[in-house]
Amino acid sequence: MGLPAKFDVAVVGAGPAGASAAYTLARKGFKVVVLERGRAPGSKNLFGGRVYSRPLERIFEGFRNEAPIERWVKREILSFMTEDGMVSVEYTSNGSTSFTAYLSKLSAWMASKAESAGAVIVTDVRVDDVLMENGRAVGIVSGGDRLYADVVVIAEGVNRLLCEKMNIVTPLSPEDVALGVKHVIRLGTDKINERFGLDSDEGLAWFLVGKATDYMPGGAFLYTNSATVSLGIVVFLSHAVREVKRHVYDVLEDLRASLPFVRLLEGGSLVEYGAHLTPEAGLRMVPRKLYGDGFLIAGDAAGLLINLGYTVRGVDMAAFSGYLAAEAVEEAHSLGGYTSQNLSCYERKLNDSFIMKEMKRHSMVQKLMVKGHVFELYPHVLVGAAKRLFEFEETSPKLLEAVNDSLKGRCSRLRVLLDVVTLMRGP
């Protein structure tokens, strides 16, 4: 690889977690190398399109002024969709705590910040194994090369092949992940502003459930960028394997051709298509141990993502876990070395941070979302009630009457109550 024989820290992966760890450590004077499998930082990164900003602002100096932000999200829409119609809840704000972005550009920018701080970024390198000696991580193995480091930060992403080889996690199962498929469609800034009712500095985040994914657990999304729109679907892989009757690409194509999207996206040109696996098992996907002698695990490899049903948080949690991993490395260094005992402060830092608090607080949402009936029942109930309320001929129903009429033949009120109790229960 043509690198020095030894580094203080080797980081596997130049995504949000790895770049944040490298940037934080390099600024503190550590000799850091980042090993990235893609041809450039960010080239293998894909996500829906929205990032919550506050954690990244804590990590990266000058973030708001320098980061490749497309638009700040100031409109939110949550829609329940069936073949017959759609019921939506909309929220508009003057402020914003999230933005739209291309993850490839954002990750590349993070990596450039780490490089400017002194980290060495090496691309097009596949890490085959974590180098172990006497039960301790002492570097990495790539092909026939060995690179030594005092501590290894594993930020390899959702596939977790290194963690599997280390017997920290079991191979992924369909119950652990969701499949995301996305189109990026170029419309131009003026058309986006006109069709979605936005100013040039305003962004829209739109989340849909129901028919948008053929009623499979997951959801669909639309995010507005400066001159493009990201339209995609996310389906829980376990349900897709059992229930999908056609290619998921066709499900996305049908969404694009349905109302209102066929009109909103008319004349747009497809400039990018991609697919990606994301963690969806909540706390169940977090490895039993996120640290050991000479290593830490961060980001998607640690299973740190939550799907709340109306929004998804992943990039900010991944980046902040990398930041906390860097803090743990610094603390362990001050304690005299990178033993498992000294690096255990990483778990404490995660538990004290918003990351694990959010993962635990919303754990029941995950349990509800894997129940397939939620994504078919409630869109039909809400659209049916709306149809009853607004398409009457002579007698206009009361709200409760419309809901009760829509529930008939679909489920009992007890079923709804049980779902609500599940959602409201704590961890």
N, C-alpha and C positions, 0 to 999 in steps of 0.2 A: 504493500500500500504506500510505501515511501513516507511513512510517518515516524515520529520519534517512538522509541521502544516502550515508553511508559508515559501515562497521563495520570492526573489526579482522579479524573472522572471520565468514564465512557458512557455516553448516552446513546441508546439504541432507538432511532426514530426521530425525524425532524418535524413531526406534527406539532400541534399546540402544546402538548405536555412536554415533549422532548425539548422543543425550542425554548419554552419558558424556564425549564430547569437549567438548560445550558446558559441562557442569558443571565439568570440570577446568579449562578455560580461563577461565571466568567467575570461579572462585575465585582465579585468579592475576591478575585485574585486567583481562583482555582484554574488549573491547567485542564481544559475541557476539550474533548473531541466528540462530535456528533456523527453517527454513522447512519446514513439514509439510503434505503434500497432504491428509491426513485432516482431519475436522472437529475432532478433538481428538487430542493425543498418545496413541498406542496404539490408536486406533480402527481402524487398518488392519493392526495386528500380530496374527499368528496363529502358533502353534507347537504342538508336542505337549503339553508341560506340565511338563517337568522342567528345572531350571537348576542348574548347579554354582556354588557360592556363593563360593569363595575369591577369584576375580578381582574379583567385585563388592564384596566386603568391603574389598578394597584401594582401590577407587575411591571408594565412597560412605561418607561418615562416618555412623555410626549405622545401618548397613544392617540388621543383624540385628534391631534393636529397632523400626525404622520401616518397612521394606519390606513390601509386601502378600504375605507368604508364607502359603500355604495349609497345607502340612504338610511336615515334614522327612522325607525318604525314609529309612526304616530297614529296609524289606524289598524285596528284588529277586528277580524271577523271570524266568528265560529259558526259553521253551518252544518245542519243536519239534512242530508240529501236522500231522496228516493227517486223512483222513476217518475212520480207524479208531481214533485215539487221540491221546494227547499225552504227551510226555516232557518233564519240567521239572527245572531246577536252581534251587534256592532259596537265598538268602543273607539272613540276619537280623543286624542290628548294633545295638548300643546307641548308637552315634554316627552322624553323617551329615555328608556334604559336599555334599549336593544337596537341593533342595526342589521342591515342586510350586507352580505359580502360574498365574494367567491373565496371558498376556503383555501384553494390553491394559492391565491394571491396573499391572503392573510397569513398563511403558514410560511410562505416565502419571505414576507416582511418580518415575521417573528424571527426566522432563522437569520435574516440579515442583521437584525438587532443583536442577536447572540454573537454573530461573527464580528460585528463592530466592537463588541465588548471584549473580544479576544478569543472566543471559542473557535475551534477548527471544525469546519463542516466538510465532511467527505461524502459525496453522493455516488450513486450507482454501485453500492456495496451491499451485498447480502450478508447479514450476520447469521451464521449457521448454528452457533451455540454460545452459551456463556461459559467461559473458561473457568473451571473449578479446580482448586487444589486444596486437599484436606478439608473438604466440605465448605470451602469459602470461595466466593466469586472473586477472581483476580484479573478479569479481562474478558475479551471476546475472541471467538474463532470465526474467521471468514475464509472459506476455501482452505488453502494450505497455510494461511497467515494467522499469526497470533498477535493480538495487541493487548498489552497489560495496562491495568488501571487499578487504583486503590479501591474504587467503588464503581458499580455499574448501575445506571438508572435505566430500567427497562420500560420503554414507552413505545412498544412495537405495534400497538393498535389492537383491533378487535380479534384478529386471528390467533394471537397468543401462542405461537409455535414454540418460542423459547421457553415460556412458562410451562408448556406441556412437557418439554424435554427435561425440565428441572423438577417435574412431578409436583408442581405447585397447583396446577389446575388440570381438569380432565378435558378431553377434546370437546369442542363445541357441539351442542345438539340443537335441533331446530327449535326447541323450547327456549333457548338462550338468546336468540337474535331475531332481528327483523330485517327484511330486505327492502332497501330504498331504491327507487328508480326515478330518474329526474330528466326533464327536458329543460334546456335553457333556450328561450325564444327571444330573438331580437325584434323589438318593435320601434325603438327610438324613444328618446326622452319625451318629446312632445306628445306622442300618442299615448304613452303610459300616463302622463299627467292628465291628459284629457279624458281618457277612458276610465281611469280609476279615481278621478277627482282629487288629484294630488298636486301640491306644489313641488318644485324640483328638489327641495331638501326633505321631502316627506316620503316615507315608505309605508307599504301595506303588508301585513302578515295575515294570511287567510288560511284557516284550518278547517277541513271538512271530514265528516264521518258518514258512513252509510253506503249508499250506492257508489260513491266515489271510489271505493275499494271493493266493489261487488259484495259489500257487507262483511268482508273479512276484517278481523281485528287489526287495527292500525289507524291509518288516516291519510288524507291527501293534503297537500299544501300548495300555496301560491305565495311567492315573495317577489316584490318589485325591486329591481336593481336600477342603476342609473339609466341604462338604455335597453335592458333586457328584463325578462320575467322568468323566474324559476317555477316550474310546475312539476309536481311529482307526487308519488304515492309511497307509503310505507306500509308493509303488510307483515304481520307476525309469521315467521317462517313455518312454525309448526302447523298453523291453520292453513297456510298457503299450500303446503305439501298435501294436506288431506282434502282441501275444499276447492282449490283452483281448478277451473274447467278449461282455462285457456292461458296463454302466456301473459304474464303480468304486464308486459309491454302493451298488449292489446287493451288491458284495463286502463292504462294511462292514456292510450290513444282515444278510447271512448270518452274519458273525462275531458280531454281537450276538445272533442267534437260535440260535447253536450252544452246545453244552456246553463249559465250565461257565458261560458268560456269561449265557445266558438265565435261569439261576437266580440268579446274583449280582446281575443288574440288574433282576430282576422288580419291577414296580411303579414303576420309575423313569420320570420324565417328561423328554422331550427339551427342553432349554432353549436350546441353541445348536447350529448346524451351520455348518461352515466348510471352506474348501479353500485351499491355499497351495502355491506352488512353493518348493523349497529347493535350494541348491547341493548337488550330489552327485558332482562330477567331481574332487574332491580338489585336488591341486596343479595339475592341468590347467586348472582354472577360475580360478586366481589370475591377474590381469592381468599382462602382461609388465613393466609398470611401475606401481607403486602411488603414484607421486609425480611431480610435474613443476613447472614454473615457476608458483607460486601455487596449487597444489592438492595434496590428498592423498585417497586412497580407502580407506574402512574398512568393516568389517562384511560383510554378505552381498554387497555390491557387489564386495568384494575376494575373494569365494569362500571365506571363512574358516569352514568347517564340516566336521566329520568324523563319519561314520557308522561306528561300530566293529562293527556287527552285533549288539551287545548293549546299546548305549546310543548316544545322539547328543549331540554337543556343538556348540552354535551360539551361544546367547545369551551365554554367558560369554566366548567368543572374540570375538564381535562387540563387546561392551562394552569388553573390554580393548584391542582394536585402536583403538577410539575414544579411549581413555585415552592410548595410545601416540602416536596422531596429535596429540593435544593437547600431549604432551611434545615432540614433534618441532617443532610450531609455536613453542613457547617457546624451544627451542634455536636454531631458525633466526632467531627475533627477536633473540636475543643475539648471533648471528653477523653481523647487519646487514641481513637481509632474507630474503624467501621465494623465493629462487632454487631451481632444481632441485637444485643442488649442496648448498645448505644444508638443504633438506628431505629429502635422501637419508638423513639420520640415521634417518628413519622406518623404512626397510628394515632398517637395522642393529638398531634396537630390536625390530622384529618377529622378526628372526632370532635375537636373543638371548633372546626371551621364550619361554614355553611354547607359544605359538600355532604358530609355524613348526616348532618342534621336534616337536610332536605331529603336525602335518600331514605332515612328512617321515617320522617314525617309523612311522606307520600307513599309509603310502602303498600298501603291498602289500595291505592289507585291502580297499581300494577296488578294486584290480585283481581280487581274488578275488570280490568281491560282484557285479560286473557279469557274472559267469559264471552264466548262468541255471540250470545243473544243480545248483548248490550249494543252492538253495532248494527243490528238489524231491527231490534224491537223499538228503540227509542227514536230513531229517525222516522219510522212509520207512525209511531204514536204522535210525535210532534207535528209532522206534516199532515196527518189525518185530522188532528185537532184544529190546525190552522185552516184546512180546507173547510171544515165544518163551520168555523167562525166567520170566514170571509166569503164563502160561496153559497150562502143560503138564498132561498128564493123568497119566502114570505116571513117565516119565523126565525128570528135571530137567537141562537142559543146563548146561554150563560157560559162563562169560561169553564167552570167545573163540569158542566154538561158536555161541552165539546171534548174535554179530556176523557171523561168517562166513556163517551161514545166511541172515541178512538181506541180506548183500551179493550173494549169488548171484542172477544174472539182472539185477542192477541196475548194478553196476560192478565193476572189478577193484580189488584192493588197491593196485595201482600208481597208479590214478587218485586214490585217497585220499591216498597218499603224496605225489603231486605237489601236491595241494591244500594239504597240511600244509606242504610245503617253501615254497610260494608265500606262505603266511601267515606263516611264521617268518623269511623273508628280510628283510633290511633294505632301505632305500630304494636 
